[in-house]
Amino acid sequence: MRNAIFVVTGSNLTAEQKDRPLAYFLKSHIDRYGGPDQSKCAVVVSDLWYFKTEEVHKYPTISVGAPGVNTLSRHLWSALPMAMAVDNVFAIQLDVSFKDLRVSIWGMDHETTKEAVQTFFEKGYLRHFLEAAWGEELEPLEQQAPKE
């Protein structure tokens, strides 16, 4: 688990139905960046599990889902700067210097959260985040939209 990236979603029914597939979209790209040996990979977990498992708090983490459905996003709301915000649509919160390896991605509803996740990937934030987390330069991947 040395090179794990944790992708955290809310644990209520809406988050499980809507945000978890978006988290697996990110996981699939993180795992592709990590290579075939899977020594670098993503692990998708719920916010409840994340907060109960303190030893994973030191790992790079991406929170998916709005503060109303994801406790980690609620916690990160005041802890992380806005890297990109579209008023009343979505927010991508992260430290663009990547000294803090936590990210919060969310929208006002499912469609805008999906748009935020896609933007995080398309604008290269994911690749730069992984480069900082893993300490190496990565090649860009072909773009794919998140699945429903």
Residue pairs with C-beta under 8 A, 6 or more apart in sequence:
1 43
1 59
2 39
3 34
3 39
3 40
3 41
3 133
3 134
4 40
4 41
4 42
4 43
4 56
4 59
4 60
5 30
5 40
5 41
5 42
5 43
5 59
5 60
5 61
5 62
5 130
5 133
6 42
6 43
6 45
6 50
6 56
6 59
6 60
6 61
6 62
7 23
7 26
7 27
7 30
7 42
7 43
7 44
7 45
7 61
7 62
7 64
8 23
8 44
8 45
8 46
8 47
8 50
8 61
8 62
8 63
8 64
8 70
8 72
9 15
9 16
9 19
9 20
9 22
9 23
9 44
9 45
9 46
9 47
9 63
9 64
9 65
9 70
10 16
10 19
10 46
10 47
10 65
10 69
10 70
10 71
10 73
11 46
11 47
11 48
11 49
12 69
14 69
15 65
15 69
15 70
16 46
18 65
18 110
18 113
19 64
19 65
19 69
19 70
19 110
19 113
20 44
21 146
21 147
21 148
22 64
22 113
22 114
22 117
22 146
23 44
23 62
23 64
24 44
25 117
25 121
25 146
25 147
26 42
26 62
26 64
26 117
26 120
26 121
26 126
27 41
27 42
27 43
27 44
29 121
29 126
29 141
29 144
30 40
30 41
30 42
30 126
30 130
31 38
31 41
31 42
32 141
33 40
33 126
33 127
33 130
33 138
33 141
34 40
34 41
34 42
34 130
34 134
40 130
40 134
45 53
45 56
47 63
47 70
47 71
47 72
48 71
50 56
50 57
50 61
50 72
51 71
51 72
59 101
60 101
60 102
60 129
60 132
60 133
61 72
61 101
61 102
61 103
62 102
62 103
62 104
62 105
62 129
63 70
63 72
63 73
63 76
63 102
63 103
63 104
63 105
63 106
64 70
64 73
64 105
64 106
64 113
64 117
65 73
65 106
65 113
66 73
66 106
66 107
66 108
66 113
67 73
67 74
67 77
67 106
68 74
70 106
72 104
73 104
73 106
76 93
76 102
76 104
77 93
77 104
79 102
80 93
80 94
80 95
80 100
80 102
80 103
80 104
81 93
81 94
81 95
81 96
82 91
82 92
82 93
83 92
83 93
83 94
83 96
83 125
84 91
84 92
84 119
84 123
85 91
85 92
88 108
89 107
89 108
89 112
89 115
90 105
90 106
90 107
90 108
90 112
90 113
90 115
90 116
90 119
91 104
91 105
91 106
91 107
91 116
92 103
92 104
92 105
92 116
92 119
92 120
92 125
93 103
93 104
93 105
94 100
94 102
94 103
94 104
94 125
94 129
95 102
98 128
98 129
98 131
98 132
98 133
101 129
101 132
101 133
103 120
103 125
103 129
105 113
105 116
105 117
105 120
106 113
106 116
107 113
107 114
107 115
107 116
114 146
117 146
118 145
118 146
119 125
120 126
121 143
122 143
124 140
127 138
127 140
127 141
130 138
131 137
131 138
